[in-house]
Amino acid sequence: MQTFISTRAWIASGLLLLSLAGGVSAQTAAPLAPPPITPPMLAPEPTPPPPVRTHYFTSLSNVEVEKYLQYNDLIFIPIGNVQAHGVLPVDCEYVAAEALALKMAQETNALVFPNLQFTYPGDGMIGRGTVQVSSAQAIAYLKPIARSLLRQGFKRQIYVTVGNAARPETASPLALEFFYESRTAVLYLEGDVLLQKVNADLNKVLFGAYSIVGRLNDIPVNLTPEIPKHDLDQGLRKLQALNVSGGARDGTVGFFAFEDESGAPVHALTAEQRAAWAKEGVDEIDAAVKQANINKIVESLRDHNRFTREYLIPKLDGLLP
């Protein structure tokens, strides 16, 4: 029995020694190469929004609109009027705004909300080609559309006008009233200002606009209107010459313009001249969009809305109208 116990003790001692020896051996053995360092997980590059099939909101399916709003919340909204404008089509001021908005949408991969051409026509109310809508009626029509677009997900709305004498009476109040009501800033972009910066000829811009939207043939050729004779409003002419309140434009003093005074100074026109003017007008619109840096504009509108939402409203909401 004693021999059996001694044998077991000897075996246990041997196992202990082997275990210790293995530990020492493991400590003195050459160290293994460290495992490769896994780089930290980086945020994936933002996926660029897919190109839209068409920039016109009304030509997209709802499936396409839903997909667009996953990547973008920007929409351009040209507004204009239908009024007598010499030998040009009566919707020419709207078409100019539409063409400029379309070029901007192409630059930013955004959408255009079309067909808002029946707003206040300003001083061009004389003429049976003019659709008469008051400024208040125009704003009352446009504001529910702005609210709907916001609910749909278009948080950045940019309203565009060109050559529209009624713009201070329609677009500016719309932008301000909508902001006070919704706490979301929409931008009113006055196309004339952008076009003036590149010394654009507004008449040629109008021709270029019809070319951009695929309607150049809507401008008639070889049309020489009869210009009626009428007395001049000498008091208005003096106010304009004195440059009172911005030149006595519509919205600073009430007045009506004769139909022929509202038109572009073009009369007899050949198809070749129409095409040449359209090409120059397209180039001027392109130059205006490039000079404006529209991508910077839409980024700035986003930053402005974020600052308003995250800082100004929580801090000053009790004082805001």
TIZA-419818 format. One line per field, with one value per residue (C-alpha): residue in one letter; x, y, z. Coordinates in steps of 0.1 Angstrom, whole numbers, always signed. Layout:
N
residuo	(A,...)
X	(X,...)
Y	(Y,...)
Z	(Z,...)
// end
This chain:
321
residuo	(M,Q,T,F,I,S,T,R,A,W,I,A,S,G,L,L,L,L,S,L,A,G,G,V,S,A,Q,T,A,A,P,L,A,P,P,P,I,T,P,P,M,L,A,P,E,P,T,P,P,P,P,V,R,T,H,Y,F,T,S,L,S,N,V,E,V,E,K,Y,L,Q,Y,N,D,L,I,F,I,P,I,G,N,V,Q,A,H,G,V,L,P,V,D,C,E,Y,V,A,A,E,A,L,A,L,K,M,A,Q,E,T,N,A,L,V,F,P,N,L,Q,F,T,Y,P,G,D,G,M,I,G,R,G,T,V,Q,V,S,S,A,Q,A,I,A,Y,L,K,P,I,A,R,S,L,L,R,Q,G,F,K,R,Q,I,Y,V,T,V,G,N,A,A,R,P,E,T,A,S,P,L,A,L,E,F,F,Y,E,S,R,T,A,V,L,Y,L,E,G,D,V,L,L,Q,K,V,N,A,D,L,N,K,V,L,F,G,A,Y,S,I,V,G,R,L,N,D,I,P,V,N,L,T,P,E,I,P,K,H,D,L,D,Q,G,L,R,K,L,Q,A,L,N,V,S,G,G,A,R,D,G,T,V,G,F,F,A,F,E,D,E,S,G,A,P,V,H,A,L,T,A,E,Q,R,A,A,W,A,K,E,G,V,D,E,I,D,A,A,V,K,Q,A,N,I,N,K,I,V,E,S,L,R,D,H,N,R,F,T,R,E,Y,L,I,P,K,L,D,G,L,L,P)
X	(+0,+28,+45,+12,+10,+46,+41,+10,+30,+58,+34,+18,+51,+62,+31,+36,+72,+61,+35,+60,+85,+60,+51,+88,+93,+63,+77,+112,+100,+103,+72,+46,+40,+13,-20,-26,-41,-76,-81,-110,-143,-146,-179,-188,-185,-219,-237,-243,-280,-289,-297,-333,-350,-365,-362,-399,-418,-450,-434,-422,-441,-448,-422,-396,-406,-403,-369,-357,-367,-345,-315,-326,-352,-346,-371,-371,-405,-407,-435,-447,-477,-496,-497,-495,-458,-456,-449,-437,-461,-481,-464,-428,-420,-430,-411,-379,-383,-389,-358,-336,-351,-345,-308,-304,-321,-298,-268,-279,-297,-329,-366,-387,-423,-439,-471,-474,-478,-511,-500,-502,-493,-483,-485,-493,-530,-541,-544,-568,-539,-534,-549,-556,-549,-543,-513,-533,-550,-516,-502,-533,-529,-492,-490,-510,-487,-457,-472,-480,-445,-431,-453,-442,-405,-393,-376,-357,-379,-365,-389,-376,-388,-374,-385,-416,-425,-449,-422,-420,-458,-459,-427,-414,-445,-449,-413,-418,-453,-445,-414,-434,-461,-439,-406,-390,-371,-378,-357,-369,-343,-347,-334,-330,-303,-284,-288,-277,-244,-234,-248,-275,-298,-333,-349,-324,-328,-365,-357,-331,-357,-381,-353,-343,-379,-383,-408,-387,-412,-439,-422,-438,-417,-424,-450,-451,-478,-497,-488,-517,-512,-520,-512,-483,-487,-464,-466,-455,-427,-414,-416,-396,-371,-367,-360,-385,-389,-369,-382,-419,-421,-452,-456,-443,-470,-501,-502,-512,-490,-503,-500,-473,-452,-451,-436,-400,-388,-387,-409,-401,-381,-369,-365,-327,-326,-349,-325,-294,-310,-320,-285,-272,-299,-291,-254,-264,-286,-258,-234,-258,-262,-225,-217,-244,-227,-261,-246,-233,-267,-286,-261,-264,-302,-298,-274,-297,-327,-306,-295,-330,-344,-317,-308,-330,-364,-356,-340,-364,-397,-417,-407,-412,-443)
Y	(+0,+24,+16,+24,+58,+66,+57,+80,+109,+103,+105,+136,+153,+144,+158,+190,+193,+188,+215,+239,+230,+236,+270,+280,+266,+287,+318,+313,+303,+329,+351,+346,+374,+398,+395,+421,+453,+458,+494,+511,+511,+542,+558,+548,+575,+592,+576,+602,+606,+587,+609,+616,+604,+638,+670,+678,+668,+663,+638,+615,+586,+585,+557,+580,+609,+587,+576,+611,+623,+596,+616,+652,+677,+704,+717,+748,+765,+789,+814,+839,+853,+854,+889,+909,+910,+924,+898,+872,+845,+857,+832,+844,+856,+823,+804,+824,+815,+778,+777,+792,+768,+739,+748,+751,+718,+701,+716,+703,+671,+685,+688,+716,+721,+736,+752,+781,+808,+823,+849,+887,+903,+937,+967,+946,+944,+961,+936,+907,+883,+891,+869,+892,+878,+900,+898,+886,+860,+847,+845,+827,+802,+796,+793,+760,+746,+756,+740,+708,+705,+710,+682,+660,+664,+693,+713,+735,+754,+780,+802,+817,+847,+863,+896,+896,+932,+918,+899,+922,+919,+881,+862,+884,+883,+846,+839,+860,+849,+812,+815,+832,+805,+774,+784,+771,+794,+793,+813,+837,+839,+869,+857,+893,+900,+869,+878,+914,+901,+886,+916,+894,+908,+900,+898,+872,+854,+851,+834,+812,+802,+789,+769,+753,+741,+729,+755,+778,+775,+791,+824,+837,+850,+878,+893,+931,+944,+976,+1000,+1021,+1058,+1071,+1099,+1096,+1098,+1127,+1126,+1089,+1097,+1124,+1101,+1075,+1101,+1113,+1077,+1080,+1048,+1027,+1043,+1043,+1006,+985,+983,+1018,+1038,+1025,+1027,+1007,+1002,+1001,+966,+976,+991,+957,+939,+931,+955,+929,+930,+914,+883,+855,+819,+822,+853,+835,+806,+829,+849,+817,+804,+836,+835,+800,+809,+839,+817,+792,+819,+833,+799,+793,+827,+822,+791,+775,+746,+770,+787,+755,+744,+778,+775,+741,+756,+786,+764,+742,+772,+785,+752,+742,+776,+805,+789,+772,+804,+830,+811,+832,+864,+852,+863)
Z	(+0,+8,-25,-43,-26,-34,-70,-72,-56,-80,-110,-96,-91,-126,-140,-121,-132,-169,-165,-150,-176,-203,-189,-188,-222,-235,-219,-233,-268,-296,-295,-322,-348,-336,-354,-381,-369,-382,-392,-374,-393,-414,-423,-459,-485,-490,-518,-546,-554,-585,-615,-621,-652,-658,-638,-641,-609,-628,-652,-625,-610,-573,-570,-585,-563,-532,-542,-550,-515,-499,-512,-518,-505,-531,-556,-579,-585,-614,-612,-638,-654,-687,-701,-733,-744,-779,-805,-780,-766,-736,-712,-721,-686,-671,-697,-689,-652,-661,-683,-656,-630,-653,-658,-620,-614,-639,-621,-587,-598,-585,-595,-611,-601,-633,-645,-621,-647,-637,-611,-609,-643,-629,-652,-683,-675,-707,-735,-741,-739,-702,-675,-646,-612,-582,-560,-530,-551,-564,-529,-517,-545,-541,-503,-500,-527,-506,-475,-494,-508,-473,-459,-488,-478,-500,-472,-496,-520,-544,-562,-595,-616,-647,-662,-640,-630,-604,-585,-554,-550,-553,-546,-517,-496,-503,-490,-459,-449,-455,-432,-404,-406,-411,-395,-427,-450,-487,-511,-537,-564,-587,-621,-634,-609,-619,-656,-651,-635,-669,-689,-705,-731,-717,-752,-763,-729,-737,-771,-754,-728,-754,-769,-736,-729,-765,-777,-799,-827,-805,-812,-845,-874,-898,-875,-875,-852,-857,-830,-819,-813,-779,-756,-731,-694,-688,-650,-650,-674,-651,-621,-640,-651,-615,-604,-576,-556,-580,-612,-606,-613,-604,-567,-560,-578,-594,-632,-663,-694,-729,-746,-770,-742,-725,-754,-764,-790,-818,-848,-882,-875,-897,-886,-889,-867,-842,-840,-837,-809,-791,-792,-777,-750,-740,-736,-715,-692,-689,-679,-653,-637,-637,-622,-595,-581,-575,-556,-530,-529,-521,-495,-478,-477,-460,-434,-428,-422,-398,-378,-377,-365,-341,-325,-333,-328,-294,-282,-294,-302,-277,-295,-331,-350)
// end
